[in-house]
């Protein structure tokens, strides 16, 4: 984990949804409640899929939704 990040900070963020960029002001990052993704393994896979992908981190919800290339993954 990032040990040099303050516990809580806010910033301006830009998101793109369906090609439309939007700027969000006062987005808050709180290390105690914001999920943190540390590692995704494997880093590369076959185009046809069918591989198991493992997400390692902390703060995930009990019922996360994972999308890869706009496809929902089985958990």
VEXRO-77955 format. One record per residue (C-alpha): residue in one letter; x, y, z. Coordinates in nm, 4 decimals, padded with zeros to 6 digits, always signed. Each point is the difference from the previous one (the first is absolute). Last residue first. Layout:
N
<pt r="a" px="X" py="Y" pz="Z"/>
...
% end
This chain:
75
<pt r="x" px="-01.7066" py="-01.4277" pz="-00.9153"/>
<pt r="x" px="-00.1118" py="-00.0132" pz="-00.3625"/>
<pt r="x" px="+00.1197" py="+00.2961" pz="-00.2030"/>
<pt r="x" px="-00.2218" py="+00.2681" pz="-00.1504"/>
<pt r="x" px="+00.1065" py="+00.0958" pz="-00.3491"/>
<pt r="x" px="+00.0787" py="+00.3627" pz="-00.0891"/>
<pt r="x" px="+00.3599" py="-00.0890" pz="-00.0962"/>
<pt r="x" px="+00.0469" py="-00.1477" pz="+00.3475"/>
<pt r="x" px="-00.2728" py="+00.0816" pz="+00.2491"/>
<pt r="x" px="+00.0091" py="-00.0992" pz="+00.3662"/>
<pt r="x" px="-00.3015" py="+00.0548" pz="+00.2222"/>
<pt r="x" px="+00.0830" py="-00.0285" pz="+00.3684"/>
<pt r="x" px="-00.2289" py="-00.1793" pz="+00.2461"/>
<pt r="x" px="+00.1774" py="+00.0119" pz="+00.3373"/>
<pt r="x" px="+00.1390" py="+00.3444" pz="-00.0802"/>
<pt r="x" px="+00.3729" py="+00.0390" pz="-00.0586"/>
<pt r="x" px="+00.2036" py="+00.1826" pz="+00.2664"/>
<pt r="x" px="+00.3292" py="-00.1715" pz="-00.0701"/>
<pt r="x" px="+00.2119" py="-00.1224" pz="-00.2859"/>
<pt r="x" px="+00.0577" py="-00.3013" pz="-00.2210"/>
<pt r="x" px="-00.1990" py="-00.0650" pz="-00.3169"/>
<pt r="x" px="+00.0398" py="-00.3502" pz="-00.1420"/>
<pt r="x" px="-00.0835" py="-00.0824" pz="-00.3620"/>
<pt r="x" px="-00.0941" py="-00.3567" pz="-00.0913"/>
<pt r="x" px="+00.0299" py="-00.0652" pz="-00.3704"/>
<pt r="x" px="-00.2816" py="-00.0761" pz="-00.2437"/>
<pt r="x" px="+00.0890" py="+00.2794" pz="-00.2386"/>
<pt r="x" px="+00.0162" py="-00.0331" pz="-00.3794"/>
<pt r="x" px="+00.2571" py="+00.2797" pz="-00.0151"/>
<pt r="x" px="+00.2452" py="-00.1945" pz="+00.2182"/>
<pt r="x" px="+00.1304" py="+00.1642" pz="+00.3125"/>
<pt r="x" px="+00.2288" py="+00.2710" pz="+00.1313"/>
<pt r="x" px="+00.0712" py="+00.1399" pz="+00.3474"/>
<pt r="x" px="-00.0980" py="-00.3283" pz="+00.1659"/>
<pt r="x" px="-00.0672" py="+00.1121" pz="+00.2612"/>
<pt r="x" px="-00.1292" py="+00.3431" pz="+00.1050"/>
<pt r="x" px="+00.1829" py="+00.1597" pz="+00.2929"/>
<pt r="x" px="-00.0550" py="+00.2791" pz="+00.2557"/>
<pt r="x" px="-00.3553" py="+00.1214" pz="-00.0489"/>
<pt r="x" px="-00.1071" py="+00.2253" pz="+00.2875"/>
<pt r="x" px="-00.3620" py="+00.0519" pz="+00.0993"/>
<pt r="x" px="-00.0699" py="+00.3409" pz="+00.1594"/>
<pt r="x" px="-00.1254" py="-00.0119" pz="+00.3596"/>
<pt r="x" px="+00.3076" py="+00.0435" pz="+00.2255"/>
<pt r="x" px="+00.2237" py="+00.1598" pz="-00.2632"/>
<pt r="x" px="-00.2510" py="+00.2779" pz="-00.0553"/>
<pt r="x" px="+00.0084" py="+00.1498" pz="-00.3453"/>
<pt r="x" px="-00.2465" py="+00.2810" pz="-00.0486"/>
<pt r="x" px="-00.1145" py="+00.1364" pz="-00.3339"/>
<pt r="x" px="-00.0455" py="+00.3739" pz="+00.0486"/>
<pt r="x" px="-00.0704" py="+00.0912" pz="-00.3603"/>
<pt r="x" px="-00.0985" py="-00.2408" pz="-00.2735"/>
<pt r="x" px="+00.1001" py="+00.0720" pz="-00.3584"/>
<pt r="x" px="-00.1874" py="-00.1805" pz="-00.2739"/>
<pt r="x" px="+00.1372" py="-00.1509" pz="-00.3211"/>
<pt r="x" px="-00.2517" py="-00.1495" pz="-00.2427"/>
<pt r="x" px="+00.1304" py="-00.2971" pz="-00.1997"/>
<pt r="x" px="-00.2569" py="-00.2456" pz="+00.1373"/>
<pt r="x" px="+00.0973" py="+00.0982" pz="+00.3542"/>
<pt r="x" px="+00.3261" py="+00.1862" pz="+00.0588"/>
<pt r="x" px="+00.0946" py="+00.1124" pz="+00.3479"/>
<pt r="x" px="+00.2043" py="+00.3000" pz="+00.1120"/>
<pt r="x" px="+00.0781" py="+00.0486" pz="+00.3670"/>
<pt r="x" px="+00.0498" py="+00.3090" pz="+00.2163"/>
<pt r="x" px="+00.1590" py="-00.0691" pz="+00.3371"/>
<pt r="x" px="-00.0705" py="-00.0910" pz="+00.3601"/>
<pt r="x" px="+00.2162" py="-00.1534" pz="+00.2700"/>
<pt r="x" px="-00.0399" py="-00.2420" pz="+00.2884"/>
<pt r="x" px="+00.2426" py="-00.2358" pz="+00.1745"/>
<pt r="x" px="+00.2952" py="+00.1709" pz="-00.1634"/>
<pt r="x" px="+00.1905" py="-00.2121" pz="-00.2493"/>
<pt r="x" px="+00.3630" py="-00.0883" pz="+00.0865"/>
<pt r="x" px="-00.0740" py="-00.3595" pz="+00.1013"/>
<pt r="x" px="-00.1337" py="-00.0938" pz="-00.3393"/>
<pt r="x" px="-00.0989" py="-00.3629" pz="+00.0330"/>
% end
